[in-house]
């Protein structure tokens, strides 16, 4: 068998559309690709041989790309930014002139490290309490990098040199941690420069400032400088006078450092006030004599609010009041005293004291008596000692009233006066004096016991016991027939008197003072007076026959001579005349025919002769009677007869 080759030429017909190769078409392009650079080569095939392939962008160009229609080269027309758009989808058409085909091209923009990290805030500010402990998380900083991968991995560092020992920054998390103690009063603010750096090649970074603000806590009390204050002011300064200004500082801030002053002690009467600036001024009138100095405790307290605790400190403020002569001397001694009379001259009888509560010359007191009045006293100008300068006699003048002036040495001086009464005390320097010195009185002998005879009088110009007179009978009354009242001087009958026993008394009466009754028991002084007391007689005694019984003898038968005189009887009457001189005799019983009696003389006479034998004896009863008939007594007379 023999083969024969026959070439048949088939003529093409444009019946097939072009087709894209390597679909799906996905390309990657770096975002930093320069404009005009090739992005991708798009290739299409057409089994037909007729026609020429032309490429075109149908949709999604966004002006970023351009496609060469003849070559299918896709070039960058505008810069790319992955962070703005990372994927583009383009609809590409290829045509052979008759038929066409479309496909979607995906262009993925690949990242380049073209963006530095960006902080979320333009600056960070963290507030940290000053008492925050080590390890305290201060805050977090954050930076973002729109790049991808390692280009977007951010590392944080503190690039400033200050306070690296105070804060620690975590490079991955951006957390600031406190590593040292804070003190607002030392550093209030920390300013840190922080860098955020990505891990691209080359790496990009950005920096920002981090402000770490130490928040003040009320951890400092106000402090006074200096630690004490003092000032002197005159006691008469006007109200609202500034005295001294205290000052305290508080290193805390805000209300924690704002100070309020107050006087907490030492001013019980609220004599002072303190202003907000620490100036202490007077609130009331001051008086050095009431209070010469003040030791004020001033408190400075901050104005912290809850939950903070207010803190305070104190300072001592000494205010000394300087004296002005605003007070006159004041007498503090009694305005009355006593002094014994006859006290020796120059004896101190009293220390006069006046107090001037001013000080210095203003309080130096001098004394003087009224020069216009003469007195037996002097006063020491400096010591105020009141002395006797002349003789004192209470009986001449019993009291003195002195005017004492106390004057200070201020400019001008001030003075005051005091009336001082001085009582002169009695001494027993005067004896009682009888006036008169002699007394006489008469009292009937039948005066009753207790009857007043007379009253004597004596005076003693001393006073008290020294002048109180006591009377007594010193002599002349041994039988104590009389008494005398010790107080009144009345002499009275103490016993029955008898004129016939004693008809006259010369009595010595003593008047003595009562000095022995005093505490000192001084010597008693006395005076005497003479009392002449006459006892007047009364008819209290009957006539008494002196020789009773009488016996007479008569011769019988004979009448005696001399008129028959026999015998004389005599009766004695103890009473005074005229009683005893008027005794009369009477024959009471007997033979009156034979006998008679002379009534006046008591002579008995015989009237006629007698006869013994008839009657040998006669008994006569005689009566002797004084002027009062009721006072007669009988007398028996035996008359015997003798024989002739």
C-alpha positions as CSV (number, residue, x, y, z in Angstrom):
1,X,0.0,0.0,0.0
2,X,1.3,3.4,-0.9
3,X,0.5,6.4,1.2
4,X,0.0,9.8,-0.2
5,X,0.4,12.9,1.7
6,X,-2.0,15.6,1.0
7,X,-1.7,19.1,2.6
8,X,-5.0,20.7,3.2
9,X,-4.9,24.3,4.3
10,X,-7.9,25.2,6.4
11,X,-8.6,28.8,6.2
12,X,-9.1,30.5,9.6
13,X,-12.3,32.1,10.5
14,X,-12.5,34.6,13.4
15,X,-14.8,32.5,15.4
16,X,-13.0,32.2,18.7
17,X,-12.7,35.0,21.4
18,X,-9.4,35.7,23.0
19,X,-8.7,34.1,26.3
20,X,-6.6,35.3,29.2
21,X,-3.8,33.2,30.3
22,X,-3.0,32.3,33.9
23,X,-6.4,33.2,35.2
24,X,-7.4,34.2,37.7
25,X,-5.1,37.1,37.4
26,X,-3.7,38.1,40.8
27,X,-0.8,40.4,41.0
28,X,1.1,41.9,43.9
29,X,2.7,45.3,43.8
30,X,4.7,47.1,46.3
31,X,3.1,50.3,47.5
32,X,6.3,52.1,47.0
33,X,6.4,51.3,43.3
34,X,7.3,54.3,41.3
35,X,4.8,55.8,38.9
36,X,5.2,54.4,35.3
37,X,6.6,51.1,36.6
38,X,5.3,47.9,35.3
39,X,2.7,46.4,37.6
40,X,1.8,43.3,35.7
41,X,2.0,41.7,32.2
42,X,-1.4,40.7,31.0
43,X,-1.4,38.1,28.4
44,X,-4.3,36.7,26.3
45,X,-4.3,34.2,23.4
46,X,-6.6,33.9,20.5
47,X,-6.7,30.7,18.5
48,X,-7.8,32.6,15.5
49,X,-5.1,34.1,13.4
50,X,-7.2,36.8,12.3
51,X,-7.1,40.2,14.0
52,X,-4.8,41.9,16.5
53,X,-5.4,41.7,20.3
54,X,-6.0,44.9,22.1
55,X,-6.2,45.4,25.9
56,X,-8.3,47.9,27.7
57,X,-9.4,48.7,31.3
58,X,-13.1,48.5,31.5
59,X,-13.7,49.3,35.1
60,X,-12.0,50.0,38.5
61,X,-9.1,52.0,37.2
62,X,-9.5,54.9,39.8
63,X,-6.8,56.6,37.9
64,X,-4.1,54.6,39.6
65,X,-3.3,52.3,36.7
66,X,-2.9,52.5,32.9
67,X,-3.0,49.5,30.5
68,X,-1.0,49.5,27.3
69,X,-3.5,48.3,24.7
70,X,-1.0,46.7,22.5
71,X,1.3,45.0,24.9
72,X,-1.0,44.3,27.8
73,X,1.5,45.9,30.2
74,X,-0.3,47.3,33.3
75,X,1.7,50.3,34.6
76,X,1.3,52.5,37.7
77,X,-0.2,55.8,36.9
78,X,-0.4,57.2,40.4
79,X,1.3,56.3,43.7
80,X,-0.1,53.6,45.8
81,X,-0.7,53.6,49.5
82,X,-1.4,50.3,50.9
83,X,-2.6,51.9,54.1
84,X,-5.2,53.8,52.0
85,X,-6.2,50.9,49.8
86,X,-4.5,47.6,49.7
87,X,-6.5,45.8,46.9
88,X,-7.7,46.9,43.5
89,X,-10.0,45.0,41.3
90,X,-9.8,45.9,37.6
91,X,-12.0,44.6,34.9
92,X,-9.8,44.1,31.8
93,X,-11.0,43.4,28.4
94,X,-9.1,41.9,25.5
95,X,-10.5,42.0,22.0
96,X,-9.4,40.7,18.6
97,X,-11.4,43.2,16.8
98,X,-14.5,41.1,16.6
99,X,-14.8,39.2,19.7
100,X,-13.7,40.2,23.2
101,X,-13.2,38.7,26.6
102,X,-13.3,40.3,30.1
103,X,-11.6,39.2,33.2
104,X,-11.0,40.6,36.6
105,X,-7.5,41.4,37.7
106,X,-6.8,41.6,41.4
107,X,-3.9,43.8,42.3
108,X,-2.8,43.4,45.9
109,X,-0.7,46.2,47.2
110,X,2.1,44.9,49.3
111,X,3.3,46.7,52.4
112,X,6.5,48.7,52.7
113,X,7.6,50.3,55.9
114,X,6.5,53.7,54.8
115,X,4.6,54.7,58.0
116,X,6.1,55.5,61.3
117,X,4.1,54.5,64.4
118,X,1.5,57.0,65.3
119,X,0.5,57.8,68.9
120,X,-3.1,57.8,69.8
121,X,-2.7,61.2,71.5
122,X,-0.6,64.2,70.6
123,X,0.8,64.0,74.2
124,X,0.1,62.0,77.2
125,X,-0.4,63.4,80.7
126,X,-0.6,61.1,83.7
127,X,-1.6,62.2,87.2
128,X,0.2,60.3,90.0
129,X,-0.5,60.6,93.7
130,X,2.7,61.5,95.4
131,X,2.2,58.7,97.9
132,X,2.0,56.1,95.1
133,X,4.0,53.0,95.9
134,X,6.7,51.5,93.8
135,X,5.2,49.3,91.1
136,X,2.2,51.7,90.7
137,X,0.9,51.6,87.1
138,X,1.2,55.2,86.0
139,X,-0.5,54.9,82.6
140,X,-0.4,53.3,79.2
141,X,0.8,54.9,76.0
142,X,-0.2,53.5,72.6
143,X,1.1,54.0,69.1
144,X,-0.3,52.3,66.0
145,X,1.5,51.6,62.7
146,X,-0.7,51.1,59.7
147,X,2.0,49.0,58.1
148,X,1.8,45.3,58.3
149,X,3.8,42.6,59.9
150,X,7.1,43.6,61.3
151,X,6.7,47.0,59.9
152,X,3.7,47.4,62.3
153,X,5.4,45.9,65.3
154,X,6.0,48.9,67.7
155,X,8.6,49.1,70.4
156,X,8.5,51.8,73.1
157,X,11.4,53.4,74.7
158,X,12.1,56.5,76.8
159,X,14.7,58.5,75.0
160,X,15.0,61.4,77.4
161,X,17.7,61.2,80.1
162,X,15.7,62.6,83.0
163,X,13.8,60.4,85.5
164,X,14.8,57.1,84.0
165,X,15.2,56.0,87.5
166,X,11.7,57.1,88.5
167,X,9.7,55.4,85.8
168,X,9.9,52.2,83.8
169,X,8.3,51.8,80.4
170,X,7.3,48.4,79.1
171,X,8.6,48.3,75.5
172,X,5.9,46.1,74.3
173,X,2.8,47.2,76.2
174,X,3.6,50.9,76.7
175,X,2.8,50.7,80.4
176,X,4.6,53.1,82.6
177,X,5.4,51.8,86.1
178,X,6.6,53.8,89.1
179,X,10.0,52.7,90.3
180,X,10.9,55.3,92.9
181,X,9.2,57.4,95.6
182,X,7.6,60.6,94.5
183,X,7.5,63.8,96.4
184,X,5.4,66.6,95.1
185,X,7.3,69.1,97.2
186,X,10.5,68.1,95.4
187,X,9.3,67.5,91.9
188,X,5.9,68.4,90.7
189,X,6.2,67.4,87.0
190,X,8.2,64.9,85.0
191,X,8.5,65.4,81.3
192,X,9.5,62.3,79.4
193,X,10.2,61.9,75.6
194,X,9.0,58.5,74.4
195,X,9.8,56.9,71.1
196,X,7.6,54.4,69.3
197,X,9.7,52.5,66.7
198,X,8.6,49.8,64.3
199,X,10.6,46.8,63.3
200,X,10.8,47.6,59.6
201,X,14.0,47.8,57.6
202,X,14.8,50.5,57.9
203,X,12.7,51.1,61.0
204,X,10.6,54.2,61.4
205,X,9.8,55.9,64.7
206,X,7.9,58.8,66.2
207,X,8.3,60.5,69.5
208,X,5.9,62.3,71.8
209,X,6.1,64.0,75.2
210,X,4.7,62.3,78.2
211,X,3.8,64.5,81.2
212,X,3.8,62.8,84.5
213,X,2.1,65.1,87.0
214,X,2.7,64.4,90.7
215,X,-0.6,65.0,92.4
216,X,-0.1,66.7,95.7
217,X,-1.4,65.0,98.8
218,X,-1.7,66.8,102.1
219,X,1.4,65.3,103.5
220,X,3.1,68.4,104.7
221,X,2.0,70.5,107.7
222,X,2.5,74.2,107.6
223,X,5.9,75.3,109.0
224,X,6.4,78.5,110.9
225,X,9.6,80.5,110.3
226,X,10.9,81.6,112.7
227,X,9.8,79.1,115.3
228,X,8.7,81.7,117.8
229,X,7.6,85.4,117.7
230,X,7.7,88.1,120.3
231,X,6.9,91.8,120.4
232,X,6.4,94.6,123.0
233,X,3.6,97.1,122.8
234,X,2.3,99.8,125.2
235,X,-0.7,98.8,127.2
236,X,-2.7,101.8,126.0
237,X,-2.5,101.1,122.2
238,X,-5.8,101.6,120.4
239,X,-8.0,98.7,119.5
240,X,-7.1,97.2,116.1
241,X,-3.4,98.0,116.5
242,X,-1.2,95.5,114.6
243,X,1.1,93.7,117.0
244,X,3.1,91.1,115.1
245,X,2.7,89.1,111.9
246,X,3.4,85.4,111.9
247,X,4.1,83.5,108.7
248,X,3.9,79.8,107.9
249,X,4.5,78.1,104.6
250,X,3.0,74.8,103.4
251,X,4.9,73.1,100.5
252,X,1.7,71.4,99.5
253,X,-0.3,72.9,96.7
254,X,-3.7,74.2,96.2
255,X,-6.0,74.0,99.2
256,X,-3.5,71.7,100.8
257,X,-1.1,74.6,100.9
258,X,-3.5,77.3,101.7
259,X,-3.1,78.3,105.3
260,X,-5.6,79.6,107.8
261,X,-4.4,81.1,111.1
262,X,-6.1,81.0,114.5
263,X,-5.2,81.7,118.1
264,X,-5.8,78.4,119.9
265,X,-4.7,79.3,123.5
266,X,-3.3,81.9,125.7
267,X,-6.0,84.5,125.0
268,X,-8.9,83.5,127.2
269,X,-10.4,87.0,127.1
270,X,-10.1,87.2,123.3
271,X,-8.0,90.4,123.6
272,X,-6.4,89.7,120.2
273,X,-7.5,88.6,116.7
274,X,-5.5,87.2,113.9
275,X,-6.1,88.1,110.3
276,X,-5.9,85.8,107.3
277,X,-2.4,87.1,106.5
278,X,-1.2,86.1,110.0
279,X,-1.2,89.6,111.5
280,X,-2.2,89.6,115.1
281,X,-3.9,92.8,116.2
282,X,-5.7,94.0,119.3
283,X,-9.4,93.4,119.7
284,X,-9.9,94.9,123.1
285,X,-8.3,97.5,125.3
286,X,-5.3,96.1,127.1
287,X,-4.3,96.5,130.7
288,X,-0.8,95.5,131.8
289,X,-1.8,95.5,135.4
290,X,-4.4,92.9,134.7
291,X,-2.1,90.9,132.5
292,X,1.4,92.0,131.7
293,X,2.2,89.5,129.0
294,X,0.6,87.0,126.7
295,X,1.9,83.7,125.5
296,X,-0.3,83.0,122.6
297,X,-0.3,79.7,120.8
298,X,-1.1,80.4,117.1
299,X,-2.1,77.5,114.9
300,X,-1.6,77.4,111.1
301,X,-3.9,74.8,109.5
302,X,-4.1,73.9,105.9
303,X,-7.4,73.7,104.0
304,X,-7.4,70.1,102.9
305,X,-10.8,68.6,102.2
306,X,-12.0,65.1,102.9
307,X,-10.8,62.5,102.6
308,X,-7.6,64.4,103.1
309,X,-6.8,65.1,106.7
310,X,-6.0,68.7,107.6
311,X,-2.6,69.2,109.0
312,X,-1.5,72.0,111.3
313,X,1.4,73.3,113.3
314,X,1.7,75.8,116.1
315,X,4.0,78.6,117.2
316,X,4.4,80.5,120.4
317,X,3.9,84.3,120.2
318,X,4.9,86.3,123.2
319,X,3.4,89.7,123.6
320,X,4.8,91.9,126.4
321,X,2.8,94.9,127.5
322,X,4.9,98.0,128.3
323,X,3.7,100.0,131.1
324,X,2.1,103.5,131.0
325,X,1.3,105.5,134.1
326,X,-2.4,104.8,134.0
327,X,-2.9,103.8,137.6
328,X,-2.7,105.8,140.9
329,X,-1.3,104.1,144.0
330,X,-3.8,102.1,145.9
331,X,-3.6,101.8,149.7
332,X,-3.7,98.2,150.8
333,X,-3.1,98.7,154.5
334,X,-6.0,99.2,157.0
335,X,-7.1,102.8,157.5
336,X,-7.3,102.4,161.2
337,X,-4.7,101.4,163.8
338,X,-4.0,101.8,167.5
339,X,-1.0,102.9,169.5
340,X,-0.3,103.0,173.2
341,X,0.0,106.3,174.8
342,X,3.3,107.4,176.2
343,X,5.0,105.3,173.5
344,X,8.6,106.4,172.9
345,X,9.3,108.9,170.2
346,X,10.4,107.5,166.8
347,X,8.6,104.2,167.5
348,X,7.1,102.7,164.3
349,X,3.4,102.2,164.8
350,X,2.3,101.2,161.3
351,X,3.7,100.4,157.9
352,X,1.6,102.2,155.4
353,X,1.5,100.4,152.1
354,X,0.2,101.7,148.8
355,X,0.6,99.5,145.7
356,X,0.9,100.9,142.3
357,X,0.5,98.1,139.8
358,X,2.4,100.1,137.2
359,X,6.1,99.3,136.9
360,X,9.4,101.1,137.1
361,X,9.1,104.8,138.0
362,X,5.4,104.6,137.3
363,X,5.1,102.1,140.2
364,X,7.5,103.7,142.6
365,X,5.5,105.1,145.5
366,X,6.4,107.9,147.9
367,X,4.4,108.9,151.0
368,X,3.7,112.2,152.8
369,X,1.4,113.5,155.4
370,X,-0.7,116.6,155.0
371,X,1.8,119.4,155.8
372,X,-1.0,121.8,156.7
373,X,-2.0,119.6,159.7
374,X,0.4,119.3,162.7
375,X,0.4,115.9,164.3
376,X,2.8,114.0,166.5
377,X,3.5,111.6,163.6
378,X,5.9,111.4,160.6
379,X,5.9,109.0,157.7
380,X,8.9,107.7,155.8
381,X,8.7,108.9,152.2
382,X,10.1,105.8,150.8
383,X,9.2,103.0,153.2
384,X,5.8,104.4,154.4
385,X,6.7,103.7,158.1
386,X,4.5,105.8,160.3
387,X,6.4,106.9,163.4
388,X,5.6,108.8,166.6
389,X,7.3,112.2,166.6
390,X,5.7,113.6,169.7
391,X,4.3,112.7,173.1
392,X,0.9,110.9,173.0
393,X,-1.5,111.3,175.8
394,X,-4.8,109.6,175.4
395,X,-6.4,111.7,178.1
396,X,-5.5,114.8,176.1
397,X,-6.4,113.4,172.6
398,X,-7.7,109.9,172.1
399,X,-7.5,109.7,168.3
400,X,-6.0,111.3,165.3
401,X,-7.0,111.3,161.7
402,X,-4.1,111.6,159.3
403,X,-4.3,112.3,155.6
404,X,-1.6,110.3,153.8
405,X,-0.8,111.0,150.2
406,X,0.8,108.2,148.1
407,X,2.3,109.5,144.8
408,X,4.2,107.7,142.1
409,X,7.0,109.0,139.9
410,X,5.3,108.8,136.6
411,X,5.1,111.6,134.1
412,X,2.8,113.1,135.0
413,X,2.6,111.5,138.5
414,X,-0.6,110.1,139.9
415,X,-1.5,110.1,143.5
416,X,-4.2,109.0,145.9
417,X,-5.0,109.8,149.5
418,X,-6.1,107.7,152.5
419,X,-7.6,108.8,155.8
420,X,-5.9,106.8,158.6
421,X,-7.5,107.0,162.0
422,X,-5.1,106.3,164.9
423,X,-6.6,105.4,168.2
424,X,-4.4,106.1,171.2
425,X,-4.7,103.2,173.5
426,X,-4.9,103.8,177.2
427,X,-2.2,103.1,179.7
428,X,-2.7,103.1,183.4
429,X,-1.0,106.4,183.9
430,X,-3.7,108.1,185.9
431,X,-4.9,107.3,189.4
432,X,-8.5,107.5,190.5
433,X,-9.2,110.9,192.1
434,X,-11.7,111.5,194.8
435,X,-13.6,114.7,194.6
436,X,-14.0,115.7,197.3
437,X,-11.3,114.1,199.4
438,X,-13.3,114.3,202.6
439,X,-16.9,113.2,203.2
440,X,-19.1,113.5,206.2
441,X,-22.4,112.0,207.1
442,X,-24.6,111.3,210.1
443,X,-26.8,108.3,210.6
444,X,-29.0,107.3,213.4
445,X,-27.8,104.5,215.5
446,X,-31.0,102.5,214.8
447,X,-30.5,102.6,211.1
448,X,-31.4,99.3,209.5
449,X,-28.7,97.1,208.0
450,X,-28.3,98.1,204.3
451,X,-29.3,101.6,204.9
452,X,-27.3,104.1,202.7
453,X,-25.0,106.3,204.6
454,X,-23.4,108.3,201.8
455,X,-21.9,107.8,198.3
456,X,-18.4,108.6,197.5
457,X,-17.2,109.4,194.0
458,X,-13.9,109.0,192.3
459,X,-13.0,109.3,188.6
460,X,-10.1,107.9,186.6
461,X,-9.6,109.5,183.2
462,X,-8.0,106.3,182.0
463,X,-10.3,104.0,180.0
464,X,-11.4,100.5,180.2
465,X,-10.2,98.5,183.1
466,X,-7.6,101.2,183.7
467,X,-10.4,103.7,184.3
468,X,-12.9,101.4,186.0
469,X,-12.9,102.4,189.7
470,X,-13.5,99.9,192.5
471,X,-14.1,101.1,196.0
472,X,-13.2,99.5,199.3
473,X,-12.9,100.5,203.0
474,X,-9.2,100.6,203.7
475,X,-9.2,101.6,207.4
476,X,-11.3,103.0,210.3
477,X,-13.9,100.3,210.4
478,X,-12.3,97.4,212.2
479,X,-15.6,96.0,213.2
480,X,-16.8,96.2,209.7
481,X,-19.9,98.1,210.6
482,X,-20.1,99.5,207.2
483,X,-19.8,98.2,203.6
484,X,-19.1,100.1,200.4
485,X,-20.3,99.1,197.0
486,X,-17.3,98.3,194.9
487,X,-18.9,99.8,191.8
488,X,-21.1,102.6,193.0
489,X,-19.2,103.8,196.0
490,X,-22.4,103.8,198.2
491,X,-21.5,103.3,201.8
492,X,-24.1,101.2,203.7
493,X,-24.7,100.0,207.2
494,X,-23.5,96.5,207.6
495,X,-24.2,95.8,211.3
496,X,-26.4,97.3,214.0
497,X,-24.9,100.5,215.2
498,X,-24.8,101.7,218.7
499,X,-24.2,105.3,219.5
500,X,-23.4,104.3,223.0
501,X,-20.7,101.9,221.7
502,X,-19.2,104.2,219.1
503,X,-20.6,107.5,218.1
504,X,-18.1,108.5,215.4
505,X,-16.2,106.8,212.6
506,X,-13.3,108.1,210.6
507,X,-13.1,105.7,207.7
508,X,-10.5,105.7,205.0
509,X,-12.0,104.7,201.6
510,X,-9.8,103.5,198.8
511,X,-10.6,103.9,195.1
512,X,-8.4,101.8,192.9
513,X,-8.5,101.1,189.2
514,X,-9.0,97.7,187.6
515,X,-5.6,97.5,185.9
516,X,-5.0,94.1,187.4
517,X,-7.8,92.7,185.3
518,X,-6.1,93.5,182.0
519,X,-4.0,91.0,180.1
520,X,-0.8,92.7,181.0
521,X,-1.9,93.0,184.6
522,X,-0.3,96.4,185.1
523,X,0.2,98.0,188.5
524,X,-3.0,99.2,190.2
525,X,-3.2,102.9,190.9
526,X,-5.4,104.2,193.7
527,X,-6.5,107.2,195.8
528,X,-8.1,107.5,199.2
529,X,-10.7,109.7,200.8
530,X,-11.6,110.3,204.4
531,X,-15.2,109.6,205.6
532,X,-16.4,111.1,208.8
533,X,-19.5,109.3,209.9
534,X,-21.3,110.5,213.0
535,X,-23.8,108.2,214.7
536,X,-26.7,110.1,216.0
537,X,-28.2,109.0,219.3
538,X,-31.7,107.8,219.8
539,X,-33.5,107.1,223.0
540,X,-32.8,103.5,223.0
541,X,-31.3,103.1,226.4
542,X,-33.4,103.3,229.7
543,X,-31.9,105.0,232.7
544,X,-29.8,102.6,234.7
545,X,-29.2,102.9,238.4
546,X,-25.5,102.9,238.9
547,X,-25.3,101.4,242.4
548,X,-28.3,99.2,242.6
549,X,-29.2,97.9,245.0
550,X,-29.0,100.9,247.4
551,X,-28.8,100.5,251.1
552,X,-29.2,103.3,253.6
553,X,-29.4,103.5,257.3
554,X,-31.5,106.1,259.1
555,X,-31.6,106.8,262.9
556,X,-35.0,106.2,264.4
557,X,-36.8,109.0,265.9
558,X,-34.6,111.5,264.2
559,X,-35.1,113.5,261.0
560,X,-31.7,113.7,259.3
561,X,-30.3,117.2,258.7
562,X,-30.4,118.9,255.4
563,X,-34.1,118.6,255.1
564,X,-34.2,114.9,256.0
565,X,-31.7,113.8,253.4
566,X,-31.2,110.1,253.4
567,X,-29.5,109.1,250.2
568,X,-29.2,110.1,246.6
569,X,-29.8,107.6,243.9
570,X,-28.4,108.2,240.5
571,X,-29.5,106.6,237.3
572,X,-27.3,106.8,234.1
573,X,-28.8,107.1,230.7
574,X,-26.4,106.1,228.0
575,X,-28.2,108.2,225.5
576,X,-26.9,111.6,224.7
577,X,-28.5,114.8,225.8
578,X,-31.1,115.9,226.1
579,X,-32.2,112.5,227.0
580,X,-29.8,111.5,229.7
581,X,-29.9,114.9,231.3
582,X,-33.6,114.7,231.8
583,X,-33.8,111.6,234.0
584,X,-36.6,112.0,236.5
585,X,-37.1,109.9,239.6
586,X,-40.3,108.7,241.1
587,X,-41.3,106.7,244.1
588,X,-43.2,103.9,242.8
589,X,-43.8,101.8,245.9
590,X,-43.1,102.5,249.5
591,X,-44.5,104.6,252.3
592,X,-44.9,108.0,250.7
593,X,-45.9,109.4,254.1
594,X,-42.4,109.0,255.4
595,X,-40.3,109.4,252.2
596,X,-40.1,111.7,249.3
597,X,-37.7,111.8,246.3
598,X,-36.5,114.8,244.4
599,X,-37.6,114.0,240.8
600,X,-34.6,115.9,239.4
601,X,-31.8,115.1,241.7
602,X,-32.8,111.6,243.0
603,X,-32.3,112.8,246.6
604,X,-34.5,110.8,249.0
605,X,-35.6,112.6,252.1
606,X,-37.3,111.5,255.3
607,X,-40.5,113.4,255.9
608,X,-40.8,112.4,259.6
609,X,-39.0,110.4,262.2
610,X,-39.3,106.7,262.1
611,X,-39.8,104.1,264.8
612,X,-37.7,101.1,264.4
613,X,-39.8,99.1,266.7
614,X,-42.8,99.7,264.6
615,X,-41.0,98.9,261.3
616,X,-37.3,98.2,261.2
617,X,-36.9,98.2,257.4
618,X,-38.4,100.0,254.5
619,X,-38.2,98.9,250.9
620,X,-38.7,101.6,248.4
621,X,-39.3,101.0,244.7
622,X,-37.9,103.8,242.6
623,X,-38.4,104.6,239.0
624,X,-35.9,106.5,236.9
625,X,-37.5,107.7,233.7
626,X,-36.1,109.7,230.8
627,X,-38.2,111.9,228.6
628,X,-40.0,109.1,227.1
629,X,-42.2,107.6,229.8
630,X,-42.3,104.3,228.3
631,X,-38.6,103.8,229.2
632,X,-38.7,103.4,233.0
633,X,-36.9,101.0,235.2
634,X,-37.6,100.0,238.8
635,X,-35.1,100.3,241.7
636,X,-35.6,98.7,245.1
637,X,-34.1,100.7,247.9
638,X,-33.6,98.9,251.2
639,X,-33.8,101.4,254.0
640,X,-32.6,100.0,257.4
641,X,-33.3,101.8,260.7
642,X,-30.6,102.1,263.3
643,X,-31.5,102.4,267.1
644,X,-31.1,105.7,268.8
